[in-house]
Amino acid sequence: MKRNATAVWQGGLKEGGGTVSTQSGTVAGAGYSFGTRFEQGEGTNPEELLAAAHAGCYSMALSMVLGQDDLTPERIDTTATVTIEPDDSGFTITTVHLDVRARIPGADRGRFSAAAEAAKAGCPVSKLFNAEITMDARLQE
């Protein structure tokens, strides 16, 4: 299975701008620029898109792991926060933090914690990052 997205950039780094679009068309022509990446401009940026991909992938992975333990989540809310910092070669994504809140009928904290860690390790997007991945996972009543 292969999926794709495209980016078009015009101009220099600071004064230029671009758009990103996904194969499905769900994201179509979303603007991005230096300002949206390193300042507070309107539009998206690569790190925000990576965070969305990681949050979505992790939530699905957790649902899968729970299902293997005969648990069906009522709701999984995941926020992924991607940190990009300057380094000697420019910038590097140094950490991703997953903030997970889940409502899972029949789950106890031990089963949930084990499933949350297994999902973090097994999520395909987690495997993509060469960064520290931290997590705060809470089971809600």
Secondary structure as GFF3:
##gff-version 3
##sequence-region A 1 141
A	DSSP	beta_strand	5	10	.	.	.	ID=ss1
A	DSSP	beta_strand	17	22	.	.	.	ID=ss2
A	DSSP	beta_strand	30	33	.	.	.	ID=ss3
A	DSSP	alpha_helix	34	38	.	.	.	ID=ss4
A	DSSP	alpha_helix	46	68	.	.	.	ID=ss5
A	DSSP	beta_strand	75	87	.	.	.	ID=ss6
A	DSSP	beta_strand	90	103	.	.	.	ID=ss7
A	DSSP	alpha_helix	109	122	.	.	.	ID=ss8
A	DSSP	alpha_helix	124	128	.	.	.	ID=ss9
A	DSSP	beta_strand	132	140	.	.	.	ID=ss10
###
